Amino acid sequence: MVAPATSLLREFTLEPADNARLASVCGPLDGHLHLLETRLDVRIQRRGAGFRVSGTQAPLAESLLRELFALSASQPITAEQVHLALRERESGPPPAEGTAGEHGVRVPRGGIRARGAHQRDYLDHIRRRDLTFGIGPAGTGKTYLAVACAVEALQDEKVRRLILVRPAVEAGERLGFLPGDLTQKVDPYLRPMYDALYEMMGFDRVSRFIERNVIEVAPLAFMRGRSLNDSLIILDEAQNTTVEQMKMFLTRIGFGSRAVVTGDVTQTDLPAGRPSGLSHVIEVLRGVEGVAFTFFDARDVVRHPLVQRIVKAYEANGGAT
């Protein structure tokens, strides 16, 4: 790659010299370095622990390489970690020194960092507001961070129960009869939330909490007529609620409870002609005290880089419904 005419040049050494850590940072066949070159439009040359980086974003490349080298002292560096480090820098400046703890979540199986300004705002809203909406495309961490905050609140005894809710709507398909009892019929719709819980808490602990009704994972239809106190309630895939269902859900919030609603208004699976409750509630509750909205976009996607490009392509084409 030819450096731009207005390129900067940075030369530095990663110390202490450690061939295993350097190999981890550079990746197989220098794959991590090539990823940095492509994403930052720089040229990276290496001889041992010495690096020479040229390009307009050479200072950023140096900063990222130093960050990854420091991380390599405690764990191997993967392509996913390089991608996430790039995404965090692209979506906004890093948090101020001494505030990193405010922008992460502690769960039994480790810590989860917020990636970028929108994710940091989202965590802050969940912790401080009674009702938070996370709205944006797939892969932006809306559901995952909401579940992480719920797990953290439970282990800190800020709430007594977690209630994770989803509307049982097929993604444009007609599945017809599903075998099994009621739990087996609705489990496929709730599987993403189970997966997040298992990753953060472990299968055995989640199973015990479900048996004791500390964690409840249920379809939206089961919420009617209930009043939920001392709970953290998450409604996922809320674009698939009707206006009436959204109102019903929001009026379940009881004393000592907080609610998080997540969804993507461009991926509605409701029958043609049925307005989405999520699109409607944005206009109804804007400006209402105690309610916060976080809007994510393609720049916040933390999955495979191709997902970000797909989301951008759909946005440029007018989205999808």
Disulfide bonds with the S-S distance in Angstrom:
none
